[in-house]
Amino acid sequence: LHGIVPPVCTPLTESQEIDLPSLERLITFLLDAGVHGLFLLGSTSEGAILTAAQRSEVLDTGVRISSGKVPVLAGVIDTSTDRVIEQARAAERAGVDGLVVTAPFYIQPSQDEIIAHFRTVRAATDLPILAYDIPSAVQTKLERSTVVRLAEDGIIAGLKDSSGDEANFRGVVMATRQLPHFAVFTGSELLVDAAVAIGARGSVPGLGNVDPAGYVRLYDAARRG
């Protein structure tokens, strides 16, 4: 997994149902622009507010339209470990390639509890897991030592960092660069080139829904130096 992986918006109708034709057009637009992956059911995708049936619609549509062209990631984000595992198994049945997992929200767990959470989810699925650091939404920071420990133990395969803490992001990249299969992504739309320059694998930019081709060009230019 590398490059530009947009957090795909979930278009909704006025009655708050999934607007499937619009979702299909958006995913096709992203693929035609050359994005390197798709992240469904994240923050931009309204993942935290959709029903289980709606999440299933989004995943089925994403997997069907992408048709194996790029990796498809599913956000499995909830208040408890058991609920996350339930979502993970549904995503696995839908045919996604990986999962994106936050700390449980609302309860504000300790770092030890977060580590136990990720270990338990990992034991329940065969899919690779990216940790998602977004303290503005879940109210808990994934500390650098927690991320590094989970990475070194093979519990997580990567990190999507939407914390806004660029110094800590740099520290995570430096601390995990000896792990060849660990992929660090920035959620920042404005620091893609800087993130790639310090060793990030790519970006998950919300504005990639608007100008995916521009972000692909930016990533390619950053990779060329």
Contacts in CASP RR format, 6 or more apart in sequence:
PFRMAT RR
TARGET T0000
AUTHOR 0000-0000-0000
METHOD contacts of the structure
MODEL  1
LHGIVPPVCTPLTESQEIDLPSLERLITFLLDAGVHGLFLLGSTSEGAIL
TAAQRSEVLDTGVRISSGKVPVLAGVIDTSTDRVIEQARAAERAGVDGLV
VTAPFYIQPSQDEIIAHFRTVRAATDLPILAYDIPSAVQTKLERSTVVRL
AEDGIIAGLKDSSGDEANFRGVVMATRQLPHFAVFTGSELLVDAAVAIGA
RGSVPGLGNVDPAGYVRLYDAARRG
1 36 0 8 1.000
1 37 0 8 1.000
1 71 0 8 1.000
1 73 0 8 1.000
1 130 0 8 1.000
1 157 0 8 1.000
1 183 0 8 1.000
1 201 0 8 1.000
2 36 0 8 1.000
2 183 0 8 1.000
2 201 0 8 1.000
2 202 0 8 1.000
3 35 0 8 1.000
3 36 0 8 1.000
3 37 0 8 1.000
3 185 0 8 1.000
3 201 0 8 1.000
3 202 0 8 1.000
3 203 0 8 1.000
3 216 0 8 1.000
3 219 0 8 1.000
4 34 0 8 1.000
4 35 0 8 1.000
4 36 0 8 1.000
4 37 0 8 1.000
4 192 0 8 1.000
4 202 0 8 1.000
4 203 0 8 1.000
4 205 0 8 1.000
4 208 0 8 1.000
4 212 0 8 1.000
4 215 0 8 1.000
4 216 0 8 1.000
4 219 0 8 1.000
5 35 0 8 1.000
5 36 0 8 1.000
5 37 0 8 1.000
5 38 0 8 1.000
5 39 0 8 1.000
5 71 0 8 1.000
5 73 0 8 1.000
5 185 0 8 1.000
5 202 0 8 1.000
5 203 0 8 1.000
5 204 0 8 1.000
6 30 0 8 1.000
6 35 0 8 1.000
6 37 0 8 1.000
6 38 0 8 1.000
6 39 0 8 1.000
6 204 0 8 1.000
6 205 0 8 1.000
6 206 0 8 1.000
6 208 0 8 1.000
6 209 0 8 1.000
6 212 0 8 1.000
6 215 0 8 1.000
7 39 0 8 1.000
7 42 0 8 1.000
7 43 0 8 1.000
7 44 0 8 1.000
7 45 0 8 1.000
7 204 0 8 1.000
7 205 0 8 1.000
7 206 0 8 1.000
7 209 0 8 1.000
8 23 0 8 1.000
8 26 0 8 1.000
8 27 0 8 1.000
8 30 0 8 1.000
8 38 0 8 1.000
8 39 0 8 1.000
8 40 0 8 1.000
8 44 0 8 1.000
8 45 0 8 1.000
8 62 0 8 1.000
8 209 0 8 1.000
9 26 0 8 1.000
9 44 0 8 1.000
9 45 0 8 1.000
9 46 0 8 1.000
9 209 0 8 1.000
10 18 0 8 1.000
10 23 0 8 1.000
10 40 0 8 1.000
10 41 0 8 1.000
10 45 0 8 1.000
10 46 0 8 1.000
10 47 0 8 1.000
10 50 0 8 1.000
10 54 0 8 1.000
10 58 0 8 1.000
11 18 0 8 1.000
11 19 0 8 1.000
11 22 0 8 1.000
11 23 0 8 1.000
11 26 0 8 1.000
12 18 0 8 1.000
12 19 0 8 1.000
12 46 0 8 1.000
13 19 0 8 1.000
17 54 0 8 1.000
18 50 0 8 1.000
18 54 0 8 1.000
18 57 0 8 1.000
18 58 0 8 1.000
18 61 0 8 1.000
20 57 0 8 1.000
20 61 0 8 1.000
23 58 0 8 1.000
23 61 0 8 1.000
23 62 0 8 1.000
24 61 0 8 1.000
24 65 0 8 1.000
26 209 0 8 1.000
27 38 0 8 1.000
27 61 0 8 1.000
27 62 0 8 1.000
27 65 0 8 1.000
27 66 0 8 1.000
28 65 0 8 1.000
29 212 0 8 1.000
30 38 0 8 1.000
30 208 0 8 1.000
30 209 0 8 1.000
30 212 0 8 1.000
31 65 0 8 1.000
31 66 0 8 1.000
31 69 0 8 1.000
31 70 0 8 1.000
33 212 0 8 1.000
33 213 0 8 1.000
33 214 0 8 1.000
33 216 0 8 1.000
34 212 0 8 1.000
34 213 0 8 1.000
34 216 0 8 1.000
35 70 0 8 1.000
35 208 0 8 1.000
35 212 0 8 1.000
35 215 0 8 1.000
35 216 0 8 1.000
36 70 0 8 1.000
36 71 0 8 1.000
36 216 0 8 1.000
36 219 0 8 1.000
37 66 0 8 1.000
37 70 0 8 1.000
37 71 0 8 1.000
37 72 0 8 1.000
37 73 0 8 1.000
38 62 0 8 1.000
38 66 0 8 1.000
38 70 0 8 1.000
38 71 0 8 1.000
38 72 0 8 1.000
38 73 0 8 1.000
39 45 0 8 1.000
39 73 0 8 1.000
39 75 0 8 1.000
39 100 0 8 1.000
39 160 0 8 1.000
39 204 0 8 1.000
40 58 0 8 1.000
40 59 0 8 1.000
40 62 0 8 1.000
40 72 0 8 1.000
40 73 0 8 1.000
40 74 0 8 1.000
40 75 0 8 1.000
40 96 0 8 1.000
41 47 0 8 1.000
41 50 0 8 1.000
41 55 0 8 1.000
41 58 0 8 1.000
41 59 0 8 1.000
41 74 0 8 1.000
41 75 0 8 1.000
41 76 0 8 1.000
41 77 0 8 1.000
41 91 0 8 1.000
42 48 0 8 1.000
42 75 0 8 1.000
42 77 0 8 1.000
42 100 0 8 1.000
42 132 0 8 1.000
43 134 0 8 1.000
43 137 0 8 1.000
43 162 0 8 1.000
44 206 0 8 1.000
44 209 0 8 1.000
45 58 0 8 1.000
45 75 0 8 1.000
47 55 0 8 1.000
47 58 0 8 1.000
47 75 0 8 1.000
47 77 0 8 1.000
48 77 0 8 1.000
48 137 0 8 1.000
50 58 0 8 1.000
52 87 0 8 1.000
52 90 0 8 1.000
55 87 0 8 1.000
55 90 0 8 1.000
56 90 0 8 1.000
56 94 0 8 1.000
59 72 0 8 1.000
59 74 0 8 1.000
59 90 0 8 1.000
59 91 0 8 1.000
59 94 0 8 1.000
59 95 0 8 1.000
59 96 0 8 1.000
60 94 0 8 1.000
62 72 0 8 1.000
63 72 0 8 1.000
63 94 0 8 1.000
63 95 0 8 1.000
63 96 0 8 1.000
66 72 0 8 1.000
71 97 0 8 1.000
71 98 0 8 1.000
72 95 0 8 1.000
72 96 0 8 1.000
72 97 0 8 1.000
72 98 0 8 1.000
73 96 0 8 1.000
73 97 0 8 1.000
73 98 0 8 1.000
73 99 0 8 1.000
73 100 0 8 1.000
73 130 0 8 1.000
74 87 0 8 1.000
74 91 0 8 1.000
74 94 0 8 1.000
74 96 0 8 1.000
74 98 0 8 1.000
74 99 0 8 1.000
74 100 0 8 1.000
75 87 0 8 1.000
75 91 0 8 1.000
75 99 0 8 1.000
75 100 0 8 1.000
75 101 0 8 1.000
75 132 0 8 1.000
76 84 0 8 1.000
76 87 0 8 1.000
76 88 0 8 1.000
76 91 0 8 1.000
76 99 0 8 1.000
76 100 0 8 1.000
76 101 0 8 1.000
76 121 0 8 1.000
77 84 0 8 1.000
77 87 0 8 1.000
77 100 0 8 1.000
77 101 0 8 1.000
77 102 0 8 1.000
77 105 0 8 1.000
77 132 0 8 1.000
77 138 0 8 1.000
78 84 0 8 1.000
78 86 0 8 1.000
78 87 0 8 1.000
78 104 0 8 1.000
78 105 0 8 1.000
79 104 0 8 1.000
79 105 0 8 1.000
79 106 0 8 1.000
79 107 0 8 1.000
80 104 0 8 1.000
80 107 0 8 1.000
81 104 0 8 1.000
81 116 0 8 1.000
81 117 0 8 1.000
81 120 0 8 1.000
81 121 0 8 1.000
84 101 0 8 1.000
84 104 0 8 1.000
84 117 0 8 1.000
84 121 0 8 1.000
85 120 0 8 1.000
85 121 0 8 1.000
85 124 0 8 1.000
85 125 0 8 1.000
88 99 0 8 1.000
88 101 0 8 1.000
88 121 0 8 1.000
88 124 0 8 1.000
88 125 0 8 1.000
88 127 0 8 1.000
89 124 0 8 1.000
89 125 0 8 1.000
91 98 0 8 1.000
91 99 0 8 1.000
91 127 0 8 1.000
92 125 0 8 1.000
92 126 0 8 1.000
92 127 0 8 1.000
96 127 0 8 1.000
97 127 0 8 1.000
97 128 0 8 1.000
98 127 0 8 1.000
98 128 0 8 1.000
98 129 0 8 1.000
98 130 0 8 1.000
99 121 0 8 1.000
99 125 0 8 1.000
99 127 0 8 1.000
99 128 0 8 1.000
99 129 0 8 1.000
99 130 0 8 1.000
100 129 0 8 1.000
100 130 0 8 1.000
100 131 0 8 1.000
100 132 0 8 1.000
100 160 0 8 1.000
101 118 0 8 1.000
101 121 0 8 1.000
101 129 0 8 1.000
101 130 0 8 1.000
101 131 0 8 1.000
101 132 0 8 1.000
101 156 0 8 1.000
102 131 0 8 1.000
102 132 0 8 1.000
102 133 0 8 1.000
102 134 0 8 1.000
102 137 0 8 1.000
102 138 0 8 1.000
103 109 0 8 1.000
103 114 0 8 1.000
103 117 0 8 1.000
103 138 0 8 1.000
103 140 0 8 1.000
103 142 0 8 1.000
104 114 0 8 1.000
104 117 0 8 1.000
104 138 0 8 1.000
105 137 0 8 1.000
105 138 0 8 1.000
105 139 0 8 1.000
105 140 0 8 1.000
106 139 0 8 1.000
108 139 0 8 1.000
108 140 0 8 1.000
109 117 0 8 1.000
109 140 0 8 1.000
111 143 0 8 1.000
111 145 0 8 1.000
111 146 0 8 1.000
114 140 0 8 1.000
114 142 0 8 1.000
114 146 0 8 1.000
115 146 0 8 1.000
115 149 0 8 1.000
115 150 0 8 1.000
115 155 0 8 1.000
118 129 0 8 1.000
118 131 0 8 1.000
118 150 0 8 1.000
118 155 0 8 1.000
118 156 0 8 1.000
119 155 0 8 1.000
121 129 0 8 1.000
122 129 0 8 1.000
122 154 0 8 1.000
122 155 0 8 1.000
122 156 0 8 1.000
128 157 0 8 1.000
128 158 0 8 1.000
129 155 0 8 1.000
129 156 0 8 1.000
129 157 0 8 1.000
129 158 0 8 1.000
130 156 0 8 1.000
130 157 0 8 1.000
130 158 0 8 1.000
130 159 0 8 1.000
130 160 0 8 1.000
130 183 0 8 1.000
130 185 0 8 1.000
131 142 0 8 1.000
131 147 0 8 1.000
131 150 0 8 1.000
131 156 0 8 1.000
131 158 0 8 1.000
131 159 0 8 1.000
131 160 0 8 1.000
132 159 0 8 1.000
132 160 0 8 1.000
132 162 0 8 1.000
133 141 0 8 1.000
133 142 0 8 1.000
133 147 0 8 1.000
133 159 0 8 1.000
133 160 0 8 1.000
133 161 0 8 1.000
133 162 0 8 1.000
133 163 0 8 1.000
134 162 0 8 1.000
134 163 0 8 1.000
135 141 0 8 1.000
135 142 0 8 1.000
135 163 0 8 1.000
136 162 0 8 1.000
136 163 0 8 1.000
141 163 0 8 1.000
142 159 0 8 1.000
142 163 0 8 1.000
144 168 0 8 1.000
144 171 0 8 1.000
144 172 0 8 1.000
144 175 0 8 1.000
147 156 0 8 1.000
147 159 0 8 1.000
147 172 0 8 1.000
147 176 0 8 1.000
148 172 0 8 1.000
148 175 0 8 1.000
148 176 0 8 1.000
150 156 0 8 1.000
151 158 0 8 1.000
151 159 0 8 1.000
151 176 0 8 1.000
151 179 0 8 1.000
151 182 0 8 1.000
152 179 0 8 1.000
156 182 0 8 1.000
157 181 0 8 1.000
157 182 0 8 1.000
157 183 0 8 1.000
158 182 0 8 1.000
158 183 0 8 1.000
158 184 0 8 1.000
158 185 0 8 1.000
159 172 0 8 1.000
159 176 0 8 1.000
159 182 0 8 1.000
159 183 0 8 1.000
159 184 0 8 1.000
159 185 0 8 1.000
160 185 0 8 1.000
160 187 0 8 1.000
160 204 0 8 1.000
161 168 0 8 1.000
161 169 0 8 1.000
161 172 0 8 1.000
161 184 0 8 1.000
161 185 0 8 1.000
161 186 0 8 1.000
161 187 0 8 1.000
162 187 0 8 1.000
162 188 0 8 1.000
162 204 0 8 1.000
163 169 0 8 1.000
164 188 0 8 1.000
166 188 0 8 1.000
166 191 0 8 1.000
166 194 0 8 1.000
169 184 0 8 1.000
169 186 0 8 1.000
169 195 0 8 1.000
169 200 0 8 1.000
170 198 0 8 1.000
172 184 0 8 1.000
173 184 0 8 1.000
173 195 0 8 1.000
173 198 0 8 1.000
173 199 0 8 1.000
173 200 0 8 1.000
174 198 0 8 1.000
176 182 0 8 1.000
176 184 0 8 1.000
177 199 0 8 1.000
183 201 0 8 1.000
183 202 0 8 1.000
184 199 0 8 1.000
184 200 0 8 1.000
184 201 0 8 1.000
184 202 0 8 1.000
185 195 0 8 1.000
185 200 0 8 1.000
185 201 0 8 1.000
185 202 0 8 1.000
185 203 0 8 1.000
185 204 0 8 1.000
186 192 0 8 1.000
186 195 0 8 1.000
186 200 0 8 1.000
186 202 0 8 1.000
186 203 0 8 1.000
186 204 0 8 1.000
187 203 0 8 1.000
187 204 0 8 1.000
187 205 0 8 1.000
187 206 0 8 1.000
188 195 0 8 1.000
188 203 0 8 1.000
188 205 0 8 1.000
189 203 0 8 1.000
189 205 0 8 1.000
189 206 0 8 1.000
189 207 0 8 1.000
189 208 0 8 1.000
192 202 0 8 1.000
192 203 0 8 1.000
192 205 0 8 1.000
192 215 0 8 1.000
192 218 0 8 1.000
192 219 0 8 1.000
192 222 0 8 1.000
193 218 0 8 1.000
193 221 0 8 1.000
193 222 0 8 1.000
195 202 0 8 1.000
195 203 0 8 1.000
196 202 0 8 1.000
196 203 0 8 1.000
196 219 0 8 1.000
196 222 0 8 1.000
196 223 0 8 1.000
197 222 0 8 1.000
197 225 0 8 1.000
202 219 0 8 1.000
203 215 0 8 1.000
203 219 0 8 1.000
205 215 0 8 1.000
207 215 0 8 1.000
208 214 0 8 1.000
208 215 0 8 1.000
END
